[in-house]
Amino acid sequence: MDIWTRSRDFQALSIRDLLEAREAYHVHLAHLENVFATAIGRYLIRRKDPDAKDPYASNRHRYEPRTLRNTCVRKWSWPCVVVFVTEWKEKSKFSNKPHDIVPPLLYLPDGRVIPTCVVVAERDMQAQPPSVPPVFPSDLLGGGYPVFTDVQGQAHLGSLGCLVTDGDSTYALTNKHVAGPIGREAYTIVAGSRQRIGTSAGKEIGNRPFADVYLGWPGAHSVLNLDIGLVHVDDVTRWTAQVYRIGELGPIWDLHTNSFNLDMIGCPVVASGAASGRIEGQIQALFFRHKTIGGTDYVSDFLIGPREGQQSVGTKHGDSGTIWFEDNNLTFEEAKAQQKAGKRAKLYRPFAIQWGAQTLLTGGPGSSSEYALATALSTVCRELEVEIIPSWNVGQPETWGAVGHFKVGSLGCEFIGDAKLGNLFMLNQQNIGVSDKVLSEGLPPYKRGAFVPLADVADFVWRSSRKLDASNHFADMDQEATEGLFKGQTLLSLTKGKPNNVDPQVWNDFYESLGEKKRGALPFRVWEMYDFMVDFAEKRDLLRFLCVGGLMAHYVGDACQPLHVSRFHHGVHKDDEEEAGVHSAYETNMLNSHAVEMIAAIAKARKRMNGPKPVTGGGQAAAVATVELMRRTIDRLDPLEIVNFFNHHPGRGRLDKMWDEFGERTAECLVDGAMTLAAIWEGAWKRGSKNPASVKLPKKPFDGKKQLMPLYNDRDFVPSFKLQDTVRKGDRLVAKESWTTSVGS
C-alpha cells in the first residue's frame, strides 16, 4: 500500500459510509471539469502494481493512467468512492488549477475518512446502431426473447425479462420505454414471423427518489432510474418461466439497505438478451451516477462490466429488459448435462433488470467497452407489487415446429436406399437438420447472418426475404367447394386416383371457384424443387443438388403436419383468437414439452413402417407423392380431432394430454414424411444421374456458411412463386410471364 495510507484501515467502511461521503462531496465532485460520473465500490488496482498480488507491497506505478481495462479488484481492495474522469492528468498539470484535482481522501465531519479511486473512462457519445435480434426458433415464449412496440412509425425494441404476477394476471417484465402506455400492442418475432404477445398493462415505474427506495441512506440529490413496464400477456399457455439459454429461475436475490454489501463487487453475473444472446460479466460498481441535470443525480443500482480478461460485456441496443443473474459457474451445456443425469443443477439467482447501457472508452483512443446499467429486481417487484413466476412450462427444450422440420430433414438422410447418395446426405446430415441431442437440449437462436440448417431455411430466412414463398407451406386439402363445377369436391377427392389432376391449372380453377386468393401451392413447390435436383444431378453439381434437397425437406415436413394440410389450420371459427392457438399448441408447444418422448416414439415407429419407392417419374410424380403424403397424414390424424381436443382441454396440463392423445400418431406422420422425402431425393438422383457410379463424392461436408448459405440467400436460386402465376409447360412448371426454370451457373 502507499505510505500515506499504510496506517489507515478502510476495510470497515460500509456502503452507508461511502454514500454519505459522496453526498457530502456531491457539489464539489460534480463541478470538477474532468469528472463525468461517480460510483461506490472497491479500489481498482492496476494489474502491474505489486499490490495486485501482495496486499502488503508498495511502490505502486502511481503515474500510469488507471483504466477499467488495466485494473482488477482483489479481496484486499479498499471500499472507496470511484470517480470517473475523461482525462488522466498528473499533479503537475494542475499547478494553475489545484482546485480541479480529485481529492484522494474525503473527510467527513465525524472523522471518517473515505478513499477515492480515480479511473479514466471517457464516455463514448457515438450512438449504437440499431440491433437486429437473432432468429428465435420457438414460439414457446419466455425471458430473453425480443419485444417490439410500434411508436410513431418506428419499432421500439427490447428484451422480455421474465414472467411476473400480481396474483390475478400474468405479465411479461420489460422496460417502460418499450412497453409504453396502457393498451399499446406488443409483439415478438418467432422464426421470422411477427406475433402479437399482449398489450401494455399501464403498470410502470420511471424514476424514484433514491432516499425513498433505500430508506435511511443518504441521497437527497439523487433519483434512482428504474424504467420498468409490464406487458399483459394474451395467452399464458404459450409461455415458459424459463429464460432462454439460462433455464429455470432460482430464488430472487433480495436486495435492500440491510443486504447490499461491497462483496458484490467482482461477482460474476450472466444474462440472455434478445439482441446479444448470452452475456457474461461482473458487477463493476454500485449506485453509478451516470448523469447530473439541474442539480439532480441520476443513479443506476449496478454498473455491470466485463470480467477480467474480457474486452467487453457485449450488450447491444435491444437488450433493455434483460434479467441479470448471479452466475453459478456452470456453462449452459454443463447445467443441461446435470439435468439429464438426474441431478438438479444450482439455479441462477436473478438480481437485476437491465434498462440501459453505457459505452466507455476504457483503454485509450478507440478502445471501447459496453457496460450494462441495471436496477435491483427486488426493488422492481416491491414497487410494482408483483412476484416472479418461477415455474410454468419449465424443464422444456426451447424449440418450435423446427423440431419437426429438422427431424424430418435429418431422418430422411437415413432412409436413402442408394449407397452413394446415402453417403452424400449422411455426410451433410447436420447441414440439413440437427442431431437428436440438440433437439433434446434446445435449439440455439440463429443470429442474423448465421448459417441455418437447410430444413428450416424456409421459415427462419425466407419468410422475411421471400414474401412469395408463404403460399408454398400449405394446401387446404379438405376445403369443399359449395357451388360451380367443383361443387361437393375437395382437393383430396379431386386427386384421389387421378394423378393428372395434380396440375396447377386444375388447382387454380378449383381455387377460383371458391373465390380463394390465398392458394396453397405446397405439392407444386416440391415439383419445382425436384426438377432442379434432376438438373443439378445431370450436371454433377452435388453442392446445389444437396442444397435444393435440404431446402425441400421443409415443404415435405409441412406436408406431414396435419394442420398445414387442412382448412382447420387455426381452428373451426376464424374469429376465435383462443381457438387459433391450436396451431402452435399442437405443432409447437406439444413437441417442445415432449421432444425427448417424440424422439423415442419416432425410433419405434420407423421399425414398423415402410416408405414409398424412389419417385423417378419426374416433377409431377414428386408432387403426386406429396399429395399422397398429405392424404395419409389426414387419414392418420384428423385435423378436426386435434381442434376439438384442444377446445375441450383448456388450461394447465393441456400439452401433456395432447401428447398422450396424439403423440404416437404424430411420430408416425413425421416418419412418413422423412421416408417420402428420401424417396423423392433418391428418385431425382436416379432420374438425373447418367452414370452415378463414376460420380466422386466429397470427402467432407459442404461448408454451410461459405457454400450453402450464399445459395439459399440468392433469390434466383430455386425462386419462390404463387400458384396463380404458374403454368405447366411439358413436364415442368414455368411462370406465366418472366420466370424461367434456368438453373443458373
N, C-alpha and C positions, 0 to 999 in steps of 0.2 A: 504494500500500500504506500501511498505518498506520505512524506514526512509530516505534512500539515494535518493529515487525518489519522496518523498512526495511533494517537492516544484516544481517538474517538470510537465509540461503538454505536453504529447506526442500525444494527440488526433488530433492535427492539422497537423501531418506528413502525407505526400502524398505518393502515390506509387513511384513517381519520387524520393522523398527523400530517400525512402528505397532502391531503386535500385542504387542510387548514392552511398549510404553508402556501400552496398555490393560490388559495383565495386571498390570503393576506398580501401576496405579491402580485395579485391579478393586474392591477393598474400598471405597475412597474414593468412586468414582463410583456404585457400586451402592447406597450408603447416602444419597446426596443425595436429598432428598424429592421433588424435581421431575423427576428423571431416570427414564425408563422403558425406554430402550434405547440401545445404542451400536452403532457400526459403524466400519469404516475406509473411507476413500475420498479424495475431493478436496474442497477447501474450496468451499462453496456461496456464490457471490457474488450479492448482490441485483442484480436487473436494473437498478434505478435507480441503483446505485452507479457512480461514474465508472470504477472499475477493471473493470467488466463489459465495457468497450470498450477501455480503455487499461491495460495492466498496470502502468504507472508512475504512474497517477493516485492521488490521495489524497482526503481529505475524504469518506470513506465515510459513508453515512447510518447511523451506528452505533446509533441508538436505535429504529429501525424493526424490529419483530419479523422475524426471518428464518424463513421457512416453506419448505416443499418446493415451493410453488407460485410464490413470487415470486423464486426464485433460479435460477441456472444454473451450469454447470461450464464453465470455459474452460481452454485449454491451459496457462495460467499459474496455474491453481488449485493451491494447495499440497496435498501429501499431508497428511492430518490424521486425527485420531480424531473421528468425527461423534458428537455427543451429542444425543439426542432428549429434549426436556423437554416436560412437559404444559402449562407456563405460561411466558410470556415476562415476565421481571421486570428492571427497571432496577437498577443497582447500589445506588441509594438505598433500595430496598426491602429490602436485606439488612443494614441497619445493626444490627439486633438479632440476625441470624444470618449473620455473614460466612462461617462455615464451610460454608454451603449454596451458595455461589457455585461455578459450574463454572469451574475454573481455565483461563485462556486458553492456558496452556502447561503441558506435562507434562515434568518434568525427570527424566532417567534418571541413575543413579549415575555413568556413564562420561562424562557431559557432553552427551549428545544431548538435543536439545530438540524436542518434538513439539507442534505447534499443535492446538487443539481447535476444532471448529466447532459451535456450539450452534444447534439447529433446534427450533422449536416445532411439534409434530405430535402432538396428543393421540390416543391410541388410541380408536377408536370401538367401544364394548363391545356395541352392539346386534347381535344375531345376524342374519346374512344369511338372507333367505327361501330355502327350497328352490328350486333352479332346475329348470325343465323343459327338457331338451335339445331342440334343433331336430329336425325330422323328416329323417332321412338317407335319401337316395334309393337308396343302393347297398348290396347285401349282398356286395360285394367289400370286405372289411373291412380296416381299417388304422388308423394313428395318427389321433387326432382324433375317433374315434368314441366314443360313450358306453359305459361298462361298469357293470353292476349286479350286486350280490350281495344275497341276502336274509339279513338278520340280525335275529332276534327280532321278526319281523313287519314289519320296516321295510327299505326298499331303501337300500343304500349306493351312492351314485352317484359315479362318477369318469370319467376320460378314459383311453382307451388311448393309450399313448405311442408305441411303435414295436415292431417285431419284433426279438427277440434270440435267440441260440442258444448252447448250451453245447457244441456240437459233436455232440450226439446228438439233442436235441429242440429244437423251436421254441416260443418263449414270446412272449406279449404283455406288455410292460412297463407297469406301473401303480403305484399306491401300495399299501403294505402294509395300510392301514386299509380299502381297497376289496377287495383280493384275499382277505384273511383266511387262515385255517388251511388246511392241505392238504386237498384234496378238495372244498372249497366250490365249488358251481357258479357260473359267471359267465355273464352274458347281455348282449346288446346289443339295441338297438331299430332295426329297419330298416323304413321305410315304415309305421310304426305297429305293427309286429309284433315281439313279444319273441322273440328267438332265442338259444339257448344257443351259446356260443363255446368253452367249455372249462371246466377246473376249476383252482382254485388249486394251484400246484406245491409250495407249502410252503417255497419258497426265498424268504427275505425278510431284510431288514435294517431295524433300527429306529435307535436312537441308537448312535453310536460316539464314543469319546474323541477329542477334537479332535487331541491330540498324536499319537495312533496313526494317524490318517488323513493328517495333514500332519507327517511326521517332521521334527524339527528346529525346528518353530515352537512358540512358547510357547502354552500353553492348558491349564494344569493344572486350572483351574476350569471348563472348558468341555466340552460334548459337542456333536457335530455331529448335527443332525436329518436323517435320511435318509428313513425311511418308504417303503421300496421293496418291492414284491411282484411276483410273476410269475404269469401265467395260462398254463397248459399248453393250447395251442390244440388243438381236436379235429381240424380239417381244414385243413391249411396251404394247400391249393389255393384256399380261399375268401379268402385274404389277399393283400394287396399290401404291399410295403415302403414305399410312398409314405405320406406323412402328408397327410390330407385338407386341401385348399386351400393346401398348402405344396409338395408334389411330392416328387421324388426327393431322398434324403438325401445330403449331401456328407460328407466325412471328419469324424470327431468332433474337436472342439476339445479336445485332450489337456491337461488342467489338473492341475498338481501344484505342489510348492513351488518348482520352478525355472521354471515357465511362467506362473503367476499374475502379473499386473502391474497397476499402477494405471491404465494406459492403457485398461483395460477400462471404467473409469467413463465413462458417457455413450455407450457403444457401443449403437447401435440394434439391437434384437432383435425377433423375431417368433415367434408360436406359433399353434396352432389347437386350441382347447379344445372339448370336447363341448358345454358349456353356452354358451360365449360366441362360438364361431366364431373367425375370425381376430382375433388380438390383437397389437397393436404397442406397444412400449415401449422403455425403455433401461435399462441396468444403472445403478442409482442408488447402490449401495454394496455393499461386500464384507463377509462374515462378520458379518452383522447379528445382534446379541444381542437376541432378541425376548422372552425371559423369564428370570427367575432364581428358582429354587426350591431351598431347603435349601443355599444356598451354591454351587449349580451353575448355570452359564450355559448356556442353550440357544441354539445358533448355527445360522443358515442361511447357506450359501455366498453366496447372492445375494439382494439386495433389488432387485426389478425394478419400476420406477415409470414414470409417463407421460413421453413425450418432451416437449421444450419446445414449448409451445403446446397440448398436450393437457390435458384436465381429469383424466383417469384412464386407467389401463391397461384397466379394464373387465372384469377377470377376475371370475368368479362361482363360487358353490358348484357343484361338478360338474366344474371344470377340473383337479382334482387328478390328477396323472399326465401332464399335458400336457408335451410336449417343447418347449423353447425353442431357437431358432436365432439365430445371428448373421445379421442382415439383410443381404441382398445388394443392397439398394436398388432392387430391381425389384418392381413390383406383380405379382400373380398373373397378370394379363392380359398384361403385358409379357413375363414368362417364357414363357407359353404361345405368344405370338406368335413369340418367338425359336426355340422348338422347332419350330413349324410352318414357319418359314423355313429349317429345317435347321441352325440354329445351336444349339450346346449352351450353354444359359444357365448362369451361375455357380450352383452348387448351394448351398443353405443348409447351413451347418455347425452341427450340433447341439452344444449345450454343457451343457444343464441340464434337469432334470426338476422340474416344479412339485409341491410337496407340500402347500402351503397358501397362505393369503392373509392380508393384514392390511389392515383399513380404517382409515385415519388421517384425522383432521380436520386438513387441511393449510392452510387459508387462512381461518380464522375459524369462528364457530359455524355448523354445518350445512353446511360446505364440506368434503366428504369425498372421498377418492380411494382406489381399491383398489390395493394393491401385492402382487405375487406373491413368494412365498418359494420358492426353488428350490435344488436340490442339483446339484453338478457331475456330469455324466453319466459322465465318465471314472472318477470315484470309484465310482459305482454299478457300472459294468462290472467294475472291478477287484475290488470286494468280493464280487460275485455270481459272478465268473469266467464272464462271458458276453461275447459280442461282438454288436454291432449288425449286423443283416442289411441291407445297403444296396440290394440288388436282388433282387426277387422279384415277378413280375407288375407290373413298373413300366412307366411310359410309357402307362398306360391312363387313359381318362376315367373318372371315378368316378360311374358311373351303373348302374342296375339294369335290370330289365324295364321300368322307366319309360321307357327308350329306346324300347321297342316301343310302349308306350301313348301317349307323347307324339308319336311319329312317326305312328302311325295317326290320331290326332286331327288333327294339323296337315295331314297329307297328304290326309285326307278333304275338307278345305276346298277343295282344288284340283281335285277330281273332280266338283263340283256342276255340273250342266248348266244349270240355271235361272240366268240372268244376275243377276237381282236378289238371289236367295237366295245365290248365289255371292259377290256383293259383300259381303253382310252377314257371311258366315262368314270371308271373307278379311280383312275389316276387323278381325275378332276372332280371327284365327288364333293370335296369341300369348296370347290368353286361354284357348284350348283346348289347345294344345300349346306346344312351344318350337322355336326355329329349329335348323337343322342345325348352325350354328356352335356353339350351346350344347351340343348333343348331342356334338359332336366334342371340345369342350374340357372338358366335365364339368359336370354339374348342380350347382348350389349346394345345400346343405342348406336345407330350408324351416323357418324358425323358427316355433314355435307362435304362432298368431295372424297369420301372414303369408298372403297370397293364394297358393294353389296352382293352377296351370293345370288346367282342368276335367277333362282326360282322365285324370288320376290322383288326383283327389279321393277316389275310392272306396278307394284304398289308403292315401294319406297322411292322410286325415281320417276317413273313415267306418269304417275298420277298428277304430278305438278309440271312436268316438262312436256307431256304429250296429252293434251286435252281430248284429242280424238280417240284415245285408247279406252275411254271409260266404257263404251258400249261393248267392248270385247271381253268383259269379265262376266257376262251373264247371258242368259236367254230364258225367258219365261215359258218353259215348255208346256205348262198346264193352263196357259191363258186360253180361254174358249171364246171363239167368235160367236156373236149372238145374232148376226144377220149377214146378208150378202152371200157370195159364192161359197164362203168357208163356214157358213152357219153350222154350229154344233161341233166344229172341229177344233183341235188344238195342234200345236206343233208335234206333240207326241203321237197323236193319231195320224197326222198328215204324213209322218215319216215312217210309221211302223210298216215294215215290209216293203217300203217304197224308197229305196236309197236315192233315186233320181230326184226326189223332192227335197233333198238336202242341196239346195241350189239358191243362190242369192235372189234370183228373180221370184221364185216361189215364195220365199220368206218375206220379201218386200211386198208382194201382193197381199200376203196374209196380214202383215202389219198395217198395210194401207186400209184393209177392210175394217180394222179395229180403230183406225184413226190414230195409231200409235206412232209418235215421233222418236221415242227412246227405244230403239230396235236392237235387242240383244244379238250380238254377232259372234258369240263365243266359238262355235264349231268352225266358222269361216276364218277366224284368226289362226286356228290350228292348221287349216287347209293352207293358208298363205305361208305359214312357217315351214310346213312340210315341204312345200315346193322349193323354198330357199335352201333347206337342208339337202335336198336332192341336187340342186345346182352346185352347192359347195362340195358335195361328195364327188361329183363329176370332176370338179377342178382340183380335187385332193387338198382342199383348203380345210384342214382339220380344225384350225382355230375358229373360223367362222361357223363351220358345221356344228362344233360343240357349243359355241356361244348361242346360236339360234335354238338348239335343243334345250339348253338350260333355261333360256327365256320362255320356251314353250311350256316348261313344267308348271309355270304359274297358271296358265289357262286350263290345262288338263286338271290341275289341282282344283280350280274353280268348278270344273265340270263334275267333280265327285263330292261337292259340298251341296247338300240338299237345298239350302236357302239361296244358292246362286242360280238355281235352275227352275225356280218356281215364282209364280205371281205372289206368293205369300212371303216373299223375302223379308218384309218388315211387318208381318202380321196380316190379319184379315181386314182390319179397319185402318184405313190410310191416315186418318186424323188422330189416331190414338198414340200419343207420344210414348206412353209407358209400354204399350204392346210392341212398338217399333224396336224396343230394346232386345227383342228376341234374337235378332241377328247377331249382335255382339255377345249376348249371353251364351248362345249355343256355339258359334264358331270361334269365339274368342275366349270368354271368361271360363267356360266349362273346360276347354282344353288347357287354359292357364293353370287352373287349380288341379288338373289331373294329368299333367304331362307325363309323369312317370308311369301312371297306370295306362296311359294311351300307348306308350312305347311297348309295354308288356303285352297289351291287347293286340297290337299290330304283329308282334312276334308270334302269337298264337294263330291269328287269322291267316297269315301268309302260309302256314303249314297246311291249311285245309282248302286253299283257294287256288284256282288255275286261271291264268290270264289268256287273252286272245293271242292268235298267231301274229307274226310280223305283218304289218299293214303295207303291202308292196304295190297296191293298186293305184297309187297316185294321191294328189291332194284331196280330191273329193272323198276317196276311201278313208283318209285320215279324219275328215270332217264327219263321215258316217260313223266311224269308230267312236268319235267323241260324243255324238248324239246317242249312240247305244250305251255309252258310259253314263250319260245323263239319265237315260231311261232306267238303267239298273239302279242308279242312285235313288231315284224317286220311288221305285218299287221296293227297295230295301228299307228306306226311311222316309216315310211320307212327310213332306214339309208341314202340312196342316196338323199332323200329330205333334210335331215339335211346338208349334204355336199354341195349340190347346193345352199342352202340358205346361208350358211357360206361364200361361194365364192362370192356371189352377194351382200353381205352386209359388206364390209370391214370397218375398222376404228372405230371411236367413235360411240357409240350407238348400236353397233352390238349385245351386250349381251341383251340389252333391247328388241331389235327387235326379237331376237331368243326366248326370254321368251314369248313375245306376240304371236309368231307363234306356239311354241311347248310346252308352259308351262302346259296347261290343259292336253294334251296327255301324257306328261312326268309324271304328277301326277298320271294319270290312270295306267301307267306302274309300278310305284312304289307300288301302292295299290295292283295291280295284283300280283306283286312279294311277298308282305307281306302275302296275302291270300294263295298263293301257298305254301309258306314256312310253314304257320300254318297247312295246310292240310298234308304236309309231316311229320312234327313233330307229329301231332296227330295220323297219320297212323302208325308211328314207335312205338308209345306208345301203341296203341291198339294191334298191332301185337306181341309185346314183353311181355306185362303185362298179366300174367295169372290170377291174382286176384287183379285188380287195387284198389278195394275198401279197401283192407287191407294194402295198402301202406301208410306209415306215412310220411307226408311232413315235411320238416324242418320248424322251426318257424321264421327263419331269413334268409336273403340272404346268399349265399355262399361268403366266403371271396375271393375277386378277387386276391389279392396279394399272399395270403398264400395257397389257394386251387386251383383256376383256372389257374393261371399263371404257376405254375410248370407243369401242364398238357400240355398246349399248347407249352411250351418250350422244351418238351420231343419229340425228333424227331421220336420216336417209337410210339407216340400217334397219331392215325389216320394218318399214314405215307402218304406222297405225292408220286405220281408216274407219269410216262409218259404213254400215251395211247399205244404206240408201245411195251411197256414192260408188258402189261396186257392182260390176257385172262379170259374168263368166265368159271367158274367151277360150274356147277349146277346153283344155284341162286346167287352165289357170284362172286366177282372179285378177282383174285389172280395174283401174278407176275409170269412171265414165269420161273423164277429161284428161288430166295431165299425169296421173300416177301410172308408173310402169313397174314391171317386175324385174328391172335390171338389178343384178346382184352387186354391181359396182366392182371395185378393184379388190 
